[in-house]
Amino acid sequence: MKRVLLAAAAATLVFGLHAEGLHVEERVDLSMTSRIRQEAFNHSQVMALLGHLTEQIGPRLTNSPAMSQANDWTRSKFNEWGLANVRDEAMTDAFGRGWEFRSASVELLSPRAYPLRALPKAWTPGTNGPVEGEAIAAKIESKADFEKFKGKLRGKIVFLSEARPYKPGEKPDWHRETDETLGEMKALAVPVDQTAEAREEARERRRKRYEFTPQLNQFLIDEGAIASVSASGWDNGIVLLSGGGSRKAGESVGVPSLAMSAEHYNAVMRTLARKEPVRLRVNVDARFTSETDQPAYNTLAEIPGTGPHKNEVVMIGAHMDSWHAGTGAADNGAGVAVMMEAMRILKAAGAKPDRTIRVALWTGEEQGLLGSADYVSRHFGKFAETTDPEELKLPEFLRTKRGALQPGRDYEKLAAYFNLDNGGGKIRGIYAQENMAAAPIFETWLKPFNDVGATIVTQRNTGSTDHISFDRIGLPGFQFVQDDLDYFTNVHHSDLDVYDHIVAEDLKQASAVVASFAYNAAMRSEKLPRKAVIAD
């Protein structure tokens, strides 16, 4: 009997928390943690999932046919694993038209023949076969520049950017965190206040860019340009791109628009600077896949809760949409594969969680967290719209005022949300988002994974991905700390975002950590503590 009691004690990690005079024991079921690790490390399917998503389905631009295939395929896997409530949920408002491209080529014809590396921007038209024209350098940054180029662009291929000097890399291409850098990450810098003038200047710049893009699109059409080209934002032949044109039916999509590798772009610009004629042939096979604006869909599935808190929910998620230059492996096929694998692991390990565990594969993250923001506003809560008439004239991302928080019917049911979206690197810890009460809980949950590199809890905020949709309304939403690998040097939004840049062992480790965090949150006696919502 004594041996049994000792074994039971050894199977539970207990950590004391002290808050406002109360002592709470944080418990981790090490027996379940061991089963999770065994399944994740020895029977992993995570790379097979990633391979199908990226190399058989391919890049998943929001509302593209490939994104629809990804919705269908992920639902089929969830059903195969026996998950419950498998479904797609449409966003409240139509996202826009679908778009895809099949091929693109740009050839230098004179002063010598040479292929140039370029890819089309999303939501811009194709050329309907090869077209030829003279290149022209036309730096057009505002409506004031239109007059300089009126009557000069007909039949031309317009190079819109200036040449950009090559900048040798100052950081290694491949980066893993060290004990030193992880220690530095635990320190929180006190924020410096930005002046009201600086905030307004930044907002005004964003507003002008937002208003100018459709004006430029229409100007190029009206002036008879046959294509436009911009320089990639990265060097070393990498093509970095996102959107152009417009996804909204009825808005100007402009002319065929491409991003070109910086070194090739610069060579064209130097030739033009020497006053030598440059003739190009452009062929882009791209098309809109719908005539009208269509809804975009999040894909969800659950392991139902079985205990007293079964009506509460723990969520894990990653965005399934990607840009189209590569195959969306690091951004964010890796996160999707890990979240799917975490759910498979929990089912295989026989998890019977107290709370329901729900996975969400988001759409529209790359266009501004659209899928997760819509889901959170419908299910959990949102801020009332401002009543300021001038603010209402602006798109939501430019507004600076908001109304009061309006909690939804499920606001109190969410225990936690965990997100993965910083590439294919292993998990090194978690951002607590300045939720100090959550930090000691996470430290306990990480202890069984200290031996595989997951060690730190930092109070830092990290933004720009789907946990923000939860965090901004006071819900406990968190993103994991990951090794960068070459996420920010080679692959992010580039044509190198492909399967080969992912490390299998890292995704196995991440899958185990995510599954464990989801299970611990689902079994905890209380929901995770929440931060106060700060009013404007």
N, C-alpha and C positions, 0 to 999 in steps of 0.2 A: 504494500500500500504506500509505504514511504517513497519507493522508487517511482510509482505512478504520479504522486504529487510533485516530486521533483521534476519529472518529465513534463508535466503540465506547466509548471512554472517556467521551465526552460523554453517552452514553446510560445511564451508571451513576453514581449519586451514592454516593460513598464517604465514610464517616465513621469515624474511629478511636476505639475504645472501650478504656479501660484499666481492668482489674480484677485485683487481686491479682497485679500484675506481668505480666499477659498482655495482648497487644495483639490486638484483634479488629476486623476491618474490617466495618462495617455497610453493606450495599449496598442500593441502591434501583434497580430497573430502570426508568429514566425512559422508555424506549420503551413499556413496558406502561402506566406511569402516564399517558403521553400518550394512549394508546388509551382508557384508562378515562375520562379527562377528556372526550375527544371524544364518547364514547358517552353519558356522563352529562349533558353540557351541551347537546349538539346533537340527541340522539335520545331524550330522556328519555320514559319511560312512567310516572314515579313519581306524577304527579297523576291520571292515568287509573286507576292501581291504587288510590290513596286514594279517588277518587270512587266506584268500584265498591264498595269495602269499606264506606264510610260512608253513601252515599246510596242504593245499591241493596240492600245487605244490612242496613245500619243498626247500631244499638248491639249489642254482643256480650257480654251478660251470660254469665258462665260457665254452661255447660250449657243455655243457652237454645236454641231452634230457630235463631236467627240465628247463634249461635256454631257450630252444626253446619254451617250453610250456609257460613260462613267457612272452616271446615276443608276442606270439599269444594271450594270455589272456589280456595283457595290451592294445594291439591294439583293441581287441573286446570291452573293456570298453570305450576307447576313441571314438570309432565309436558309441557306445550306447549313449554317452553324446553329440553327435553332433559336435565333434571337426573336424577340417579340416586337410587335408594333412597327414592323419594317415599313417605311413609307417615304415618299417625297412630299415636301411641303413647298408650295409656291410662295414666292414673295408677294406681298400685298399689291405692289405696283408693278406693272410690266417693266422689265429691264430694258428691252430694246430688241434690235434685230440680231440674228445669228450671223456669223461670218467665218470663213475659212479660206486658207490658201493652199495650193498644191505645189506650186513651183515659182521661182523667181530668178531672173538672170539680168545682169547688167554687163554689157560688153563695151569696152573702149574700142572704137573703130579708127579714130585718128586723134593724135598724130601717129599712133601705132596700135596694132591690135593686141588687146589684153583683156582677160576676164576680171571684173571687179566684184568684190564680195559685198552683197547688199541683200536685205530682206524687207518685205513690205510691213508697214505699220498696220495694226488692226483697224478694221472698219474703214478701210480705204478701198477704192475700186481697183479692179484689174485693168490691164491694157487692152484686153480683147485681141491678143496676138502681139507679135513684136512691133514696136514703133521705134523710129529713129528721129534724132533731133540734135541740135547744137546745145551744149551746156552753157549756162550763164550763171555767174555769181550774182546773187540778189539777196542781200541781207535785209530782210523785211521783218521788223520787230514791232511795228505799230502802224495804225492807219496813216500816220504822217508819211510813212515810207511808200505808200501806194503811188503817190504822184511821181516819184522818181522812176518807177518802172512801168507806168502806163504806156501801152503800145510797144513794149520791148520784149514781151514774154511769149508771143504767139509761136507755137511750134517748138518751144524751147523746153529743155530739162533744167529745172531751176534748182541750183545749189543754195540752200537757205542759210547754212551755217558758215561762220568764218573757219579758216583752217585753224587747227588746234595743235600747238607744239607737242611733240611726243614727250611724255614725262616718265622717266624710268621709275620702276616700282621701288617704293621706300620700305615696303613690308614684305616678308616672305609670302609666297603664294599660298602656302599651307600652314594653318595655325591651329595649335591645340593649347588650351589653357594649362598653365603651370600652377604649382602651389602658390607661387608669388603673385601671379595675375589673379588667381581666384581670391587670394587674401585681399588684394587691392579692390576687387569687385564688392567685397563686403562693406567697404566704406561708402557712406552716402554723403555726397557733396551738398552743402546747403545751397539751395537755388538762389541765383541772383535775379532780383526783380527787373523785368523788362519795362521800359517806360511806356506810357500810353501812346506816345508818338511813334515809338518803334513798332509797337503792336499794330497800330493803324497803318503804318507804311507797309508792313508785311502783308496785311490783309488787302491793301490797295493793289499791291503787286499781283497777288493771287487773283483778285477780281479782274484786273486788266488782262491777265493771261486767259482767264476763263472766257471773257467777252471777245478777245481778239481771235482765238482759234477759228470759230466759224466764219468770221469776217475774212481771214486769210484764205480759208478754203474756197469761199465764193469768189474772191478776187482772182485766184489762180484759174478758176473755171472761166470767169468772165474775160480774162486776158488771153485765154487760149493756150495756156501751158499744157504740155502733154504729160509731165510728171514732175515731182519734187523729190529732192534728196537732202537728208540731214546727216551730220557726222555722228557716228556711234560715240557714246559717252565714255567708253573704255578703249584702251590701246591694245596692242599685240594681236590685232586681227579679230578681236572679239566684237561681235555685233550685239549691241544692247538696244532693246527697243520695247515699246509698249503700244499705246494706242494713237490713232490719228483719226481724221475724218469725224464721223459721228455714228453712234449706234442707234440713234433715234430716228424713226421713220419721219420723213418730211424735212429733216435738217440736211444742210449741205455736207456731202462727204468729201468734197474737194477732188483733186486729181490723184492718180496713183502716187502714193507717197512711200518712200523707202528710207531706211537707215543704212548707212554704208560704213564699213570698217574705217577707222580714222586714218590709217596709213594710206589706203586707197583714195579716200576723200581728199586728203591733203595733196596727193599727187595731182589730182584733177585741178585743185585750186591753184597750185603752183604753175601749172601749164596756162591756166587762164590769166594769172598775174603777169605772165610773159607775153600776153596778148596773142597767144597762139590759139587757133580754133580747136575745139574739142567736140568730136562727134561721138554719140553713144547710141547703142541699141538697147532698149528696155523691153522685157517680156515678163509680165506678172499675171499668173493665173490665180486670181482671187475673186471671191463672190460673196454676196449677201445670201443667206440661206432662208430668209423670210422677207416678205414685203411689208409686214406690219410688226409692231412691237409685241414681243412675247414675254411671258413670265419666265423667271429663272427659279431653279429648285434647289433646296437643301435636302440631303438624304439623311434619314434618322433611323435608329433602331435601339432596342433596349434589352437589358436583362432585368426582368421585373423584381422589385423588392418583395421580400417574404416576411419581413418583421414588422414591429410596431410602427416604423417610420416608412412603410412601403409607398405612401403617397408623396413622400419627399424624393428629390432626385439629385443625383450627382451626374454632372455632364463632363464628357471629354470631347475634344473636337480639333479639327484642322480644316483648312480650306482646300477644296478639291479643284477649284479653278486655277488656271495658270496663264501666263503669257505663252506665245506661240513660236518663239525663236528656237528653243530647245524642245524637250519633252516634259518640262515641269517636274523633274525628278527631285531636286532639292527644294524647289519652291512650287508646290509643297506636296509633291507625291510622297516624299519621305514621311511627312507628318500624317498623311492619310493612311499610308501603309502601317505606321506604328499604331495609330488609333484603332484601325481594323484588327490588327494583330493583338492588341491589348484585350479587345472584346473576345476574340477567339480563345486567347489564353485563359481568361476568366471562365468561359464555358468549359474548356478542357480540364481546368483545375477543379471543377465542381463547385464553383462559388455560388452561394445562396445569400446574396447580400440583404441586409436589412432594408436599406433604401434602394430604389430603382437606379440602375446605372444606364445612362443614355449616351450614345455616341451621335455626334452631329458632324457631317461633312458639308462644309459651307460652300455656297456659291458667291460670286461677286466680291470676294475679298480684295482682289487687285484693283477694283474700281472704287474702293472706299469702305470696306467692311460691310458691304450692302446686305449679304445674306444673313450674317449673324446679327447685325443691327436690326433688321426687320424682324427676325425671330424673337429677339429679346423684347422689342417694343410690343409685339403681339402677345407674348406669353408672360412676361415678367414685369414690364413697366417702361415708361418713357417720360421725358420731360414735356410739359405742355408747350405748344408753340408760342413764340413771342407774339405780342400784340402790336409791336412796333411796325408801322406800315413800311418804313424804309427797309427794315431788316427782312420783311417778308418778300421784298422784291429780289432778294439774293438767294442763290441756292443754299441749302442747309449748311454745307461745309464752310461757307463764308460768314455765317451769322455769328454774332458775338453775344447775343442775349437769348435767354430761354425762360420758360415759365417754370412753375413748380413741378416737382417730381410727382408723377401719377402712377403709383404701384399698381401692377396688374393682379389678376386673381391668383397667380402662382408665384408672386414675389417672395412670399415667405416659405415656399416649398423648395427653393433651390438651396442645396447644401454647399455646393462648390462647382466651379468650372475650371478645367485644366486644358491648356492649349499647347500645341507644338507647331512651331513655324519659324525656325531659324536654320533650316538646312538639314543635312544628314548627319550632323555630329552627335556624339553621345551626350547624354544629359549629365551635367556637372552639378546641378542644383536647381534652385527655383527662385524666381523674383517674387518677393512677398508684397510688392506694390504698396509699401509703407503701411502694411497691415501688421503692426507689431505683435498683436495677440496671436497671429497665425504662425509666427516664426518658430517658437519652441515646438509647436506641433509638427511642423515640417522637418525640423531637425531630428525628431524622433523617427519619423517615417523614412528619412534618408539613411539612418544608421545601418539597416541591413544591406545598403547598396554603397556604403563607403568603400568597400573593397573593390568595386568596379568603377570607381571614379566619381560617383555622385555624392558630393560632400557639403555644399554650401547653401545657405539661405541668405539672400541679400535683400535689404529693404528698398533697393532701387526700384523705380518704375521702369518698365520697358513698354514701348508703344507699338503702333503701326500694325497690329494684328488683332485677331478676333476676341481675345480676352478683354480688350478694351470695351467692347459692346456691353459686357457684364459689369466691369469695374466702374464705368462712368456713371452707372445708376446705383452704386453702392453694393452691388452683389460681389461675392468673393470669387473673382476671376483671376487666373494666374497663368503665366507663361514660364516654361522651363528654361534654365540656363543651359546652353549647348556649346560644345566646341565649334568654332567657326569653320574649320577645315578651309576650303577655298570659296566659301559662300560669298564673301564680300570682295574677293579679288578676281574671281573668274566666272562664277555661274549665275549670280542673282540677276534674273530677268534677261539672261543672255542665251546665245545659241550653244553655249557649253553646259547648259543646265540639263544634263543627261545622266543616265543610269551609272555610267562609269565613274562619276564623281561621288558616288555614295559608298560608304564603308559598311559592309554587312554586320560586323561585330558591333558597330555603334548602334545600328537600328535594333539589334537584338537586345542590347542593354536598355535602350530607351523604351522598348515595348514592355520590358519587365518593370521598369520604374513607373510607367504610366499605369499599368494594370494594378500595381500595388497601391499607388496613390488613390486610384478610383475605389479600390476595395476598402482601404482604410477610411476614406471619407464616407463610404456607404455604411460602414459598421460602427462609426463613432457614435457615442451616446448623444452628442449634441452636433448641430450643424457647425460649420466653421464660423469663427467670429467675423463680423462685418465691420467695415469702416463707416464712419459717418459720411453722409452726402453733404458736401459743402455747397451752399447756395451761392448763386452769382451775386 
